[in-house]
Amino acid sequence: MTDYPLLTNKEQKTYEFIEKYSKKYGKHPLLNEIAKGIGISSKGVAHRYVKALEKAGKLKRISNKHRGMTLQEEKSIFLKSLGKIAAGGPIEAITDQQRIELEYLFTNKRSYALKVTGDSMIDAGICDGDWVIVEEGTKPYKSKVHVILIDNQDVTLKFIEKINPKEIKLVPANKKFKEIIYSVERVSIQGHVVGQVRIY
């Protein structure tokens, strides 16, 4: 196994910019674009950072080719964390900066992770402290657990039952918790659970 040098903060920032730029535009940035993207004015310094990334095995330069570089694929897959989700009473949704690293396949770009607080969904196998993997979407599914936004402020994790065109029922998976009926104007479906991670 090759021992690659550790990246400095500036080099890591350069790599992240190149990766983000490449995904957004479908091509790799030029040195002047890299310099601008990381907040410096010198193409020479940007070139030094790129050389350091090449030495660290993070990318390869392709000679005599416009925008000639190739990013080396990462083995790890990351999902962004958008905070905590209530599995009891609703709680205020607060975004945080955590992320969870997954070594198996969760590549759907519409997916994100939420950490569960509370035990209202334990009979569905979702316990306090679990991470649920959520696929964004507004479509309700009868047998799926949904992320529900209430009054544009509070978020909770529940099953959904439509009562009538004007009302919707949020159903817990724990007999200790009551079902709650809301008018459809107060409730917004944010997505449904497609998987979960439990860290011991």
Helices and strands as residue ranges (DSSP letters): H 9-25, H 31-37, H 43-55, E 59-61, E 69-71, E 77-86, E 91-92, E 99-102, E 111-117, G 122-124, E 131-136, E 146-150, E 154-164, E 167-171, E 180-183, G 184-186, E 187-197
